[in-house]
Amino acid sequence: MRILFVAAEASPLAKAGGMGVVTGSLSKVLRAMGHDVRIFLPYYGSLPKTLKVSSCPVWDGSAMFEKFSVYETVLPETDVPLYLFQHSCFDGPHIYGLENDDWRFTFFANGAAEFCWNHWKPQIIHCHDWHTGMIPVWMHQSPDIATVFTIHNLAYQGPSRARLEQITWCPWYMEGHNTMAAALRYADRVTTVSPTYAEQIKTPAYGENLEELLASIGDKVLGIINGIDPTSYDPSVDASLPQTYSSAELDHRKINKASLQKELGLQERPQAWLVSMVTRLVEQKGIDLVLQVLDRFLAYTDSQFVLLGTGDRYYETQLWQLAARYSGRMSVQLLYDDALSRRIYAGSDVALMPSRFEPCGISQLIAMRYGCVPIVRRTGGLVDTVAHYNPRHQTGTGYCFDRYEPLDLYTCLVRAWEGYHYEDSWQALQTRAMETDVSWEQSSLAYNRLYNSVSNLPLESIPQKNQATTSAKATLE
């Protein structure tokens, strides 16, 4: 089946959140199953110079009174064809955060639609988040091209209907007050990145003012849990770690912990409980809860805390000030660094995710893979991926709390800190976390059934594994 992923991110080239991990890893898995999966991505100025891209575009087009070019390459370390949408508006170093993001990504979506109509025609366009939300609207009258729209974060809904009418083509039949709402109405199927989040967004607490629309189209909304690439995130062979290890070699993690403490200027104490957060510094991620309890928790215990990420300037400032008060026990790294994030997962004892809401989350999956016990709030995909630890029956893979309240987070932290001091039970917990299946294996089968359903094929049919490679080579030649 010919499937085009259209997205603003694709790991490892452009990644700001979970979307990049999904498009980069899921496309590879689906292609291995036999689907002819390709990716359509903006040609960001930040893409590595080592990426081999043909000097000649494979196609030139125009949209919204602007000309653009499409170049072709392959997603690094895969056989997934990658189309790069080139225009000067994407020449800068940033993926998001520009004043004209609404225009840039609507233009990008329009260019992707033109590409599908005029150059390479997929059977399914898999759209990711509001950046591609107009594609299902435009494809509504193209019955030979189906659309699947994935919600990675409902809080970001794109430009309003009034703004869309100023900058692009809005068909006469279009309904919806913004890009996200229009995508939900016109996509053939809508997916979220976890089953729990698929149900939560139909309620006022999580629906971001779209709960009534989502409830009305509930028969076409499906939650499929995210996964990660277990070959990429593998502590037994990860070259970015000072010491590799497996679930049978947990003692080797102590070397990573000592190395991380030295690298980040923390006191080199092997018994100190090291708490980590690798996250965007936004309100969704529960940073306000952390700021309310962390000072007291560090004063009460001998723990250490490390944070890696960027985001809201207010949160950055507050964390910097707190780190200054706990010199040697707290490190705040305001940057994006994939290699450092892996060393943090491999060297810290727990990964903190007290999210206000969480469509799925990738950090807890990576943390478990590296034997870093997750501490999460029971919401969204965190419910579906982290089982609460029961010390009596020795079950579970992490610590969970329910209410979005400082006291609940503080209590959960104390319980985990106390559990850390029972070494045998703690190592058993780490082992269960590391051996949890966080791959795409089951989820890829769910996506296969979804694609078959929108193409009116038998739900369980799986294409021949050489079909995608053969068709791709024929098209590229």
Phi, psi and omega in degrees: 000135180274118184230130177248118172277123175245118187206157177278347182223150172202113179288142008265008187279316183218112185214121174241344181197202184294333181303317181298320178295318182296308184295322182289322184266320181295321180299321180294318180293315180295325178293322177295333178286342179121356178281145175272082184264134177225162184238139176244117191223145173300145178272080183291147175293343181274357180297144185300141180293340180283351180293125182276111181234135178301143180287344180251134178292152175276343180196143173244138180214183177215149178199145177052040177064023178231144175268150178213167177231153177239123178253159184237140174206200179231139176302128185309138177063024176219178172250022182277116176299138183235123176258128182251121181274111187256125173202152185300337181292346178251014183286340184287177184277350188256145174280308182237177172098006179266156183295334183255028179303323180298317179288316183302310186280333172293320175298316177301314179297319179297319178297321178297319178297315178298320179300317181289325179288327193243345183234291179240116188262109177277164171277329181224133169255119178262107185265144184236112175064180191299335182303334181243016189294337180280345182299314176301328178294310182293329181276001184300328180257019173243082188296343180274359175235114178271159180231138171241130182242123180255127175271113174267329178203108185291342183292335179257111192244000175081183184293155180288167178300319180298318179292320179300320180293338176282329191247342185211184181274119175248109182302156183300330184275355187296135173236156180120136186273353173206181186298315181299314181299319179296319179297319181297324182288321193254347176293146179289325173220147177240131177238151167244170189265018169193148179298319181296316179296327178299327178275322182298323185288355175271005181244155180300331183293331185234355189282351178051042179070012176244011186297324180292318177297315181295322177294324182289334179253022187305333182290344179248010178260129183225137176259123178235122187292143176289162172224182173229166179276108184292343176279331177282315179261081183226103184296346180281344180225005186293114184289345180278353182266143173298327182218120176281161183195165175233181180294340178270000184229046185295335178298334180292341178297335181299328178293319178295322179295313179298319180294320180294317179301318179292317182298322186260007176075025177270157176299132184276079180241109185297333182272352180295137179280115187258113180262138181230155169222124171244106194199163166280139182272077178229162186300326180305325190277004176079023181297326179296324176295317180300316181295332180282336186244341190294319181302311181293321182294317179294326178290328184279329185241176176261024186289166173236158185218134177228138179230136175234124178157172177224167178162229185299128183300325179299313180295319179301315181295315180299319180291321176300315181295321179292321179297327179294330180282338182239054179301132182088349180237349182218133180230129179242116181249103184269076181197172172250123182210105185296317181297319178295321179300321179293321178293327177293314178299322184282339184252341181268161183273324180222153175245126186263128177220078182269052192295143171292316169214155184209103180308314172212297185095137177250328186302319182293330179290316178295317180302312180298321179300330182260011178074022178259111189291124180281141170244114190226157169272141183283088177209151175050223183292344177293328175295321186279346187242340183239119177267131184296136182288127176245102185294333181292317182260359181053055176234166177100165184233001180186183179253136185231149171224160191260299188282146177276072184224143180304319182298321180294318177296315182299316180297318180294320177298316181296318179297318179293320178299319178293319180297330180298333184280356173258091194300315183296314179294322181294318179293326176295322177296315178299318181297316178298320179297315182294329184268003175290138179283107179246019181279181179270004191306304182288321181294324179296325176294324177294319177294323178299316178296322179296313179298320178297322183293321180283345178258006179059039176254162175304134190301322187267000182291138180238131183293161175296140187294338180265358184295315183295316182297317181296312181294324179295315181297320180297320179291319183291329180283000000 
